[in-house]
Amino acid sequence: MKKNKIILYIIVGIIVTAGVLTGLRYKQTVSSMLTSKEVLNLKGDTYIISAITVDNEIIVAASDGNIYFIDNLGKIITTKNLKSNIFCIDKSPDNKYILVGTVDFNVFDKSGNLIFKETLKDHIPFKGKFLDGGKVKLVFQSLNDLSYTALTVDLKGKVLQTESLNDLGENNFIDISAAGRILYTGERGEVYLIENGGFIKDANIDTKVSTIHDIFGYFVGSNAIVAGYMYTTDPHEQIPVYFYDGMLKLIKKISFNGNINNVTVDKDTITFATDQGTFTYSNSGNEISSKNKFGFDGFNFEQNDNIKMYSFFKTAKEQTVSYIFKVDLFDNGDKEIGTYLIPCDSIPQILIASNASLVIFINKNILQFIYKD
């Protein structure tokens, strides 16, 4: 009998200890969870096309031509209606100006006041970027063929230079450097470096494998270029990525197993969110860091002076939604701030505020803030 009591006490002790530990784990999980707040909910068929962050504001472009200027507390400061589809949006390096491409290019100050607009007959805006030295590069695509015209203008709208670019084919990607050079990448593997309207250097990346598609190319820092493909239809095929110097001399080639879901350029580094996790590289092709979550694919990475944000996703088992997204926030010392899980029926946009510990989560017509309460 005495022996049975001892065994009973031991069992009870184990149960109590397990309960305490479970409670502690639960408490720790709950305390590290982030919270969310709905900021914008567009009605009808209107959806959010894109968003950028400028100082303490979020600039949101909607499919009905509205531009919303929202502060970090979620208050709408002002709204502008451009009465046209929006193709692209960018901000100046000093965060003073916003560039919006519709049927023309519009430049606003961050308060929403129109500074100037630029229109080109029989052309539509394709890509715009603020350059060093108070200039803007505006790339238009012809409505008659696949040629382009690039204008360099000052911040008063005066045209300083006009460049004509030949018909470069379909399914292409264009990036613009801070100095105004243009990088063109085509789906057949063409990589062209263009300056003053002329091809100053070209390269050709691997196109022997027909299962890879969606080419990209970026200027990374002032003296490097990275190009490659995003997706493959063959789960056993590797995705190639090429690192070049500023004149398209090959430095290094790397490969990823599975798709690249997002590419983020930040100064002299480039981050790939892949099916295997998230990997950050220097512009010379050396791996700097990686992050992955068991059971999740990498989706996106962004950072500012305060935080790092990693997002991941997986296919949901529940039939009511398509995906589960996971947002992890860290300070710049890699100490975890918190995490957030959100079900989603489509592929969202996820970004962070310029100078706050705030995540902006966009799913179709809804914009939410995710933050540490």
Secondary structure, DSSP 8 states (H G I E B T S, - for coil): -HHHHHHHHHHHHHHHHHHHHHHHHHHHHHHTB-EEEEEEE--TT--EEEEEEETTEEEEEETTSEEEEEETTS-EEEEEE-SS---EEEE-TTS-EEEEESSSEEEEETTS-EEEEE--TTEEEEEEEEETTTEEEEEEEESSSS-EEEEEEETT--EEEEEEE----SSEEEEE-TTS-EEEEETTSEEEEEETTEEEEEEE-----TTEEEEEEEE-SSSEEEEEEEEESSTT-EEEEEEEETT--EEEEEEEES-EEEEEEETTEEEEEETTEEEEEETTS-EEEEE--TT-EEEEEEE-SSEEEEEEEEE-SSTT-SEEEEEEEEETT--EEEEEEEEESS--EEEE-SSSSEEEEEETTEEEEEE--
